[in-house]
Amino acid sequence: MNNKTLSILSYVTIIGWLISFFQYKDAPKNSLVSYHLRQGFGIFIVIFIFNIVLSIVTRIVPVLGLLGLVGFVLSLIFIIMGIINAANEQEKPVPLIGSLFVGKFNFIP
């Protein structure tokens, strides 16, 4: 797989991220793929934490269950923005949360 494909695949579910990570681990290093692997991993962590917090909040206040739809839409927006940046071969952080992951996750080569 080429670098652009690996960058895009890093946003397509956690399984896509794992495939991209293991393909990249054995390939020559490229800053574009590394950057989007870090952004994708950060987005998945934020989505995971948001879902845990949301499940606790909806157990306490069931009326707020509609927040799940808001979280789903925001997750899709973040993922689509990341895919667009990867397709355009730009190392640009995802809005709102992407700057948190720049320079983090050093286990990604």
N, C-alpha and C positions, 0 to 999 in steps of 0.2 A: 504494500500500500504506500501511496505517496504521502508527503507531509500534510498536504491540504486535507486529504481524506481522513487521516488520523486526527487532525485538529477538529474537524466537523464531528467525527464519531465520538469524540470525548464528551460531547454534550447529549448524546442520544442514549438515555438511560444509564444506569450504573453498569449494566452488562457491556454496553458500548464503550463506556469509559475503561473498563477492565481490558477489553480487547485492544483498545488503543494503547493503553499503558504497557501491556505485555509485548505488543508489536514494536512499540517505540523503544522499549528497554534493550532490545537486541539490535536496533538500527543505529545508524550514525545520528548523533545528537543535532537537534535543530531547535532554535529558540522559539519558533512559532508553535511547534507541537508541545513543547514543555510549558509554554505560557498558557495554552488552552487546556492542557491537562490540569494545571493548577486552578484555573478559573472554573472548569467543570466540576472538579472535586469540591471546591468551595461552595458552589451552588448546591450540590447534592447535600453537603453538610448543613447548610442553611435550611433547605427544604426539610431535612430530617428533624432538625431541632424545632422548626416551626410546627411540624405535625405533632410532635410530642407535646409542646406547649398548648397547641390547639385542642388536642384530645383531653388534656387536663381541664382547660377552661370550659369546654363543652360538657364535661361531666358535672362541673359546678353550676354553670349557667347554660342549660340546654338551648335556650333561645338564640344563643350566639353560634349555633351550628352552621349558620349561613357563612360564617367566616371561612369555612372550609372551601367554599367556592371561590372566595376572594384569594385565598392562598394558592389554589390550583391555577387560577388565571395568572397571578403574579409569577408563579413558577414557570409556566409556559412562556410568559413574556421574557423572563431572564434567559431561559434556554434558547429561545428563538433569537434573541439579541446576540448571544454567544455564537450561535451557528452562523449568523450573518457576518459577524466579525471574522470568524474562522474562514468562511467562504471567500471573503474579500482579502484574506491573508493579512489582517491587521492585528496588532498586539494592543488592543484597546479593551480596558476593563468593562465589564457589564455594569450598567448604571446602578446606582445606589449601593450595591454590595460588592461589586467587583474590585474596588480599590482595597478592600480588606485583605484580599488574597494575593496581592502583588508582592512577590518576594517571600512568600510563605510556602510551606509544604516542601521542604528541602529534600525529602525522600524521592521526589520526582526528579529524575536526572535532567 
